[in-house]
Amino acid sequence: MPAGKVTLRVARAGDEALVMLAGRTESLMDAVYPMKIDAESRLLAESLGALRYWEETRAGRAKPNTELLIFGEKNAGVEVFKNGRHRRTMPVPAGTVDPLGGVYRFLGAAQRPSSLSITDGKRVFEVRMIPAGREDVATPAGNQTAEFWDVKVKVVSGKPHVLEKSSARIWTAVDHPTVLLKATVALPYGVISTQIAEAG
């Protein structure tokens, strides 16, 4: 039973690339525990350097929470805002991006990066992408040949995170390398999986 649906869109605005995500739980999950997320990542279109990340999340019947990350020049630091209030200035390594920008950088780069530096505003993660092979995969969008990648996560700054204990894998389309076909994350408390339903 599908738990939710996410729409991912990419647009070009001058020198910037915009990556927009909107996610909602399906009606059956809404009755139990509704969840909603809207997010936007802005990057420099040519260098894929991070500029700004905004997200609004709502879980259950609680009020929505917003988070804003503003990346400094050459990623010297990130200004972190929570619900409109400045929380911290966080030092990050050069080239660090937000989570949504990290997905875009991996899929959109001319040469796949072997690792990414990603921040959620509290930590800095080193995310290693390890090529693991090819296989045919079946999704609601059709059968395709995919490359798959094992994902290893390590916190390099900040408190430990459950993702360090996870086992993750992603599948990208061989014929269309920018298309993410599937992803799975095995956590100590269960497995989260997603797969493409349709491509625009």
C-alpha positions in Angstrom: 0.0 0.0 0.0 1.6 3.3 -1.0 2.1 5.6 2.0 2.5 8.8 0.1 3.3 10.6 -3.1 6.1 13.1 -3.9 6.4 15.4 -6.9 9.9 16.6 -7.8 10.3 19.4 -10.3 13.4 21.2 -11.7 13.4 24.6 -13.4 16.0 27.1 -14.6 15.8 30.8 -13.4 18.6 32.8 -14.9 21.9 31.6 -13.5 20.1 29.4 -10.9 18.6 25.9 -10.8 15.5 25.4 -8.7 14.6 22.0 -7.3 11.1 21.8 -5.9 9.6 19.0 -3.9 6.1 18.5 -2.6 5.1 15.4 -0.6 1.9 14.3 1.0 0.6 11.1 2.6 -2.1 9.2 0.8 -5.7 9.2 2.1 -5.4 6.0 4.2 -2.2 7.3 5.9 -3.8 10.7 6.4 -6.5 9.1 8.6 -3.7 7.7 10.8 -0.9 10.2 10.7 -1.0 12.9 8.0 2.3 14.3 6.9 3.2 17.1 4.4 6.4 18.6 3.1 7.2 21.4 0.7 10.8 22.2 -0.1 12.9 24.3 -2.5 16.6 24.2 -3.2 18.4 26.9 -5.2 21.8 26.2 -6.7 24.1 27.9 -9.2 23.1 26.2 -12.5 26.7 25.8 -13.8 28.8 25.0 -10.7 25.9 23.4 -8.8 27.0 25.4 -5.7 24.3 25.7 -3.0 22.6 29.1 -2.4 19.5 28.5 -0.4 17.2 25.8 1.0 13.7 26.2 2.4 11.3 23.6 3.7 8.0 23.5 5.5 6.9 20.3 7.2 3.8 19.3 9.0 3.4 16.1 11.0 0.2 14.9 12.5 -2.1 17.8 13.7 0.8 20.0 14.8 1.6 23.4 13.4 3.9 23.5 10.4 7.6 24.0 11.0 9.8 25.9 8.6 13.6 25.8 8.1 15.7 28.0 6.0 19.4 27.5 5.1 21.3 30.3 3.5 24.8 29.4 2.2 27.6 31.9 2.3 30.0 32.7 -0.5 32.2 29.7 -1.2 30.2 27.8 1.4 32.2 29.5 4.2 29.2 29.0 6.5 25.5 28.4 6.6 22.9 30.7 8.3 20.2 28.5 9.9 16.7 29.8 10.6 14.0 27.8 12.3 10.4 29.1 12.1 11.6 32.5 11.1 14.2 32.9 13.9 18.0 32.8 13.4 19.4 29.8 15.3 23.0 29.5 14.3 25.8 30.2 11.9 27.2 26.8 11.0 30.7 26.2 9.5 30.7 23.7 6.6 33.3 22.3 4.2 33.5 23.9 0.8 31.0 22.4 -1.7 28.5 21.5 1.0 24.9 21.4 -0.2 21.4 20.8 1.3 19.8 17.3 1.1 17.6 18.2 -2.0 20.5 19.9 -3.7 22.6 16.8 -3.0 20.2 14.7 -5.0 20.2 17.2 -7.8 24.0 17.4 -7.9 24.4 13.6 -8.0 21.9 13.2 -10.8 22.8 16.3 -12.8 26.6 16.2 -12.7 28.4 15.4 -15.9 30.5 12.9 -13.9 29.0 11.2 -10.9 30.5 12.4 -7.6 31.9 9.6 -5.4 30.9 11.5 -2.3 28.9 14.5 -1.2 29.0 16.9 1.7 25.5 17.5 2.9 24.1 19.6 5.8 20.6 19.5 7.4 21.3 22.7 9.4 22.4 20.6 12.5 25.1 18.3 11.1 27.4 17.8 8.2 27.2 14.4 6.6 29.7 12.7 4.2 27.6 10.7 1.8 29.6 8.2 -0.2 28.1 6.8 -3.5 29.5 3.4 -4.4 28.7 1.9 -7.8 27.3 -1.6 -7.3 26.2 -2.8 -10.7 23.3 -2.9 -13.2 20.0 -4.7 -13.3 16.6 -4.6 -14.9 14.0 -3.0 -12.6 10.2 -2.9 -12.7 8.4 0.2 -11.6 4.9 1.6 -12.1 6.5 3.8 -14.8 7.7 0.8 -16.7 10.6 -1.7 -16.9 14.1 -0.2 -17.3 17.7 -1.1 -17.1 19.2 0.7 -14.1 22.6 1.4 -12.5 22.5 1.0 -8.7 24.5 2.6 -6.0 25.1 1.7 -2.4 25.0 4.8 -0.1 27.1 5.1 3.0 26.5 8.0 5.5 28.9 9.3 8.1 28.4 12.4 10.3 31.6 14.5 10.2 30.2 17.4 12.3 27.5 17.4 14.9 25.7 14.7 16.9 25.4 11.1 15.6 22.4 10.3 13.4 20.5 7.1 12.8 21.4 7.3 9.1 24.9 6.2 10.0 23.4 2.8 10.9 21.4 2.6 7.7 21.9 0.5 4.6 20.7 2.5 1.5 20.7 1.9 -2.3 19.5 4.0 -5.2 18.7 3.0 -8.8 19.2 5.4 -11.8 18.0 4.8 -15.4 20.9 3.9 -17.7 19.2 5.5 -20.7 18.2 8.6 -18.7 20.9 9.1 -16.0 19.1 12.0 -14.4 16.1 9.9 -13.6 16.0 8.3 -10.1 14.0 5.1 -10.5 14.1 3.6 -7.0 15.6 4.2 -3.5 15.6 2.1 -0.3 16.8 2.9 3.2 17.0 0.1 5.8 17.0 1.6 9.3 17.2 -0.1 12.7 13.4 0.3 13.1 12.3 -0.5 9.5 12.7 -0.1 5.8 11.7 3.0 3.8 11.4 2.6 0.0 10.2 4.7 -2.9 9.9 4.2 -6.6 9.0 6.3 -9.6 5.4 6.4 -10.6 5.7 8.6 -13.7 8.3 10.9 -15.2 7.3 14.3 -16.7 
